[in-house]
Amino acid sequence: MSLENIACAFPGSLREALELMSDETTRGRPIAGGTDLIVQWESGVLEMPARVVNVKNLPELKGITRSDSGVVVGAGVTHAELRNSDVIRELVPCLAEACATVGGYQMQAQGTLGGNVANASPAGDTAPSLLVADATVVVESVQGQRRIPFRDFLQGYRKIDLRPDELIVSFILQPRREGCREGFRKLGPRNAQAISKVMGSYRGHVENGKITFFAVALGSVAPTAVRLPKLEAWITGQKISPSMLEEVQSRASDEVSPIDDIRSTAEYRKWVSGRIVRGFVERLAEIQ
């Protein structure tokens, strides 16, 4: 099997794509930018499918808008569009920062948010930002629509809550509250175009030297990207101090369960997780 032999359907609308996905005889692997899938097929990490359904140019999967429910981002929006979006940079800046680290400019121009999430890699750069933004994933089939909290959508290593006949159509992100600061940090073996050893996003608020709100998520430290609920509960109400920062680092390291792999060791990932989260709190300390 080679890429040239794959049957490729080019639906002109979301409805047409969903109809193709509803029938096992016409269903194919959804593909948009292909920056993850094509590499995996060519390398043999994934078996090449007999059919694909190209959703790259479906207008229903495009757009970044504000609504009463939050910031709505189409699954087909590219990393380049997200990093340059005024709406995202204002309301969910940690996602804009994360998208600016995904590969090089060419990959950012092709790769999509939906594709990055569907790949379900624990090293997927956008997942921590979606977690701290309390994202909801909107999926659809000819049977109707489902809305799934992103924290529940990630079910395990390369496993997501998506049925064979469904497509990811959009994400609903909660904008940061007034006065909140947020950001993203990634550590890799080089400064650019690197798969993460560890990465994370945070969203927090400090008042009179005390943490009033803090959300943090890390990737590459578990089968999926994860929030740190124990740390988040402990840190609320804490006054920022040198001893508090030491405790933050220790608690963050203790709350993750990474593995050894080709890119890093579990020991290093635990240590650097603590350093990253400590750095996030130090950023909050700057605005006391």
N, C-alpha and C positions, 0 to 999 in steps of 0.2 A: 504494500500500500504506500502511495506517495501523495503529496499534496495535490499534484496534478490530477489525481484520480478521484478526489473527493467531489461528490455532487453538492453544488452550492446553490441555495435558493436565495433570491433577493426580493423579499416582500416589500411592497410599496407603502404599507401602513402597519400600525401595530395590530389591528384586527386581522389582517392577512397573515402576519407572523404568528399570532396566537392560533389561528386556524391550522397552520402548518404544524404547530407544536401539539395540537390536540389529537393528531392521528399518528399512530406508530409508523405508518407507511411513509409519511412525509416529514415526520419529526427529525430534527437534526440538532447537533450541538450549536447553541447560540454563540456567535462570535461578533465582536465589534472591532476593536483595534488589533486584536490578535497578538499583542506584545508578549503575553504569557503563553497562550495556547500553542502558537506556531513553534516556539522554541521547545516546548515540552513534547510536541509531536515529533519534531525532527530529531530530538535527542533520544526518543524512546521512553521518556519518563511517563508519558501518557500514550495510550494506543490511539492511532489516528481513527477518527470516526468515518463512517461511510458517507454521512451527509452533514452539512452545516447549514444553519440559517443565519444569514448575515443581517444583523440589526443595526449596523453602523450608522446609517443615514435616516433612520426612522425619526420623523419630526416629533413624534409623541415622547421620545426619550431625550429630547433636548431641553435646554433652558434652565435658568437659575432665577427663581422668583421668591418674593416674600409673600406670605399669606398669614391668615389668622392662626394657622396651626404651626407655623414655623418657616424656615427657609427650605424651599422645595428645590431639589437638584435632580434633574433627569439622569437616569442611569447611563445614558450615552454621552454625558458631558465629559470632556477630556480633562486630564490633569492640567494641561496648559490653560484651558478656560477657567478652571478653578483657581489656579495660582494667580491669575490676572483679574479675577472678578472683584469689582469694588464691593459687591454685596458680601461675598465670602470673606474678603480681607477685613471688612468692618465687623461682621457678626460672628464668623467662625474662623478667625485668623489662624488657628492651629491647623485647620485643614488646608488652607492656602500654603502654609509653611511645609506641610507634609508633601503636598503635591509637587512642590518645587524641588524635592529630593528624589522623585521617582525617575530613575534612569537619567538619560540625557534629554535634550530638547526634542529630539525626534520621537522618543518614546512618550514624552509628555504630550506631544501633539497627536499621537495615535491612541494611546492607552486611555481607557475610560474608568470612571468611578465604579460603574456596575461590573466591569470586567475585573477590576482589582479586588472587589469584594467576592465575586463569584469564584475567583481562583482560590480563595479561602486559605491562603498561606499564613502561618503565624507571623511571618515576616512582612506581610502586606502593610505598606507604609500608611495607608489611609485609615486602617481599622481603629487605632487608638483615638484618633480625633473624632471619629464617628461615635465611639463609646462615650467620651466626655461630653459630647453634644447631645447625648440621649437620643440618638437617631432612631427613626422608624424606617423599616424597609417596606416599600410597597411593591407587591408582586401581583401578577395578573395572569389569568387563563381565560378561556372562553366561558368557563363556569362562573367567573367573577373575580373579585379583588380581595386580597388579604393584606393586612397591615401587621407587621411583626416587629417588636422591639429588637433593635440590632443586637443587643446582648443575648437574646434568645435565638436569633438567626444563625449565629455562629454555634454550631453543634459539636465541633471537634476538629481534629486535624483534617483539613481539606473537606470538611462536611458542613453543609448549610441547609437550612430549612426551605428547600425549593423542590417542588414536585416536578416530575419529568415534563409536564405539559405547561409549566409556568415560566414566565420571564420576569426578571427584575425590571421595574419600570421607573422607579424614582426613590428618593430618600427624603425624609422630612427631618431637618435638623433644628434643634432648639438654639436660638441665638444666645450669645452671652449676655448676661444681665449688665445693666449700667454699673460701671465701676469695677467689673471683673477684668482680670488679666488672664491671658492664656497663651500657650505656645507649644512648640514641638521640638524634640531633640532626637537625633539619630546618630548612632555610632556604628561605623563600618570599618572594614580593613583599609579603606582609602577615603579620600575626601569627596569623591564624586562617583556616580554610577556604581554604587556598591549595595549589595544585599545586607540588610541590617544584622548586626550582632545583637543589638538591643535598640529599641526606639520607644518613645513615649510622648504623650500629650497630657496637658493639664489645663484646668480652668479653675481660677480661685479668686477670692476676695478677702481683703484684709482691712480691718478698721481698728484704729487705736492700738496698733501693734498686735492684734489678735486675729487669727484666722476665723472668718465667719462662714466661709464656704470653700470647699476644696474637692475637686474631682480629678482623678488621675488614672491613666490607663497605660499599660506597657505592652509591647509586642516582642516576639521572639523569646518569651520566657515561659511559655506554656503551649499546649496544642492550638490555642487560639489567643488572640489579643485579649487582655483581661483588665478590668478595673481592680482596684485595691480597696475593697469595702472596709476592711478592718482599719487600715490606715486612715481612710477618709473619716470614719466615725471618731477615731481617737483624736485626730488633729483639729477638729472643729472646736473652737473656743480656746485653743492653745495660744499662748503668747510666744512670739518668735524670739528666740534667744539662741546662743551658741549650744547650750545643752539640749534644747528642743530640736535643733537641726541634727545633732548627733543621734537623737532618738528617732527622728524621721528616717534617717539613712538606715539605721538598724532595722526598723519595722518594715520598711519597704523591701529590704533584702530578704527578710524572713518570710515575706508573704508571697514570694514567687517561687516556682518550682521548675526551673529550666533544665535542659538536657545538654550533654556534650554532643557536638556534631562537628562537621568539617570546618565551620566558620568560627567556633568558639567553644569554650568549656563552660560547664554549668557553674563552676566556682566563680569564674570571671563575670558571667552574666548576673549572678546574684549580687556581686559587689557593685558592678556598674549600675544595676537597677537602683540600688540605694543612692548612688552618687547622682544619678539623673534626677530622681525625685527630690533629693536635697537641693539640687540646683534650681528646681522649679520653685521651691519654697523660698530660696534666697532671692529669686526674682520678685516674689511678692514682698519680701522685706525691703526692697528698694523703694517701694511706694508708700512706706509707712508715713 
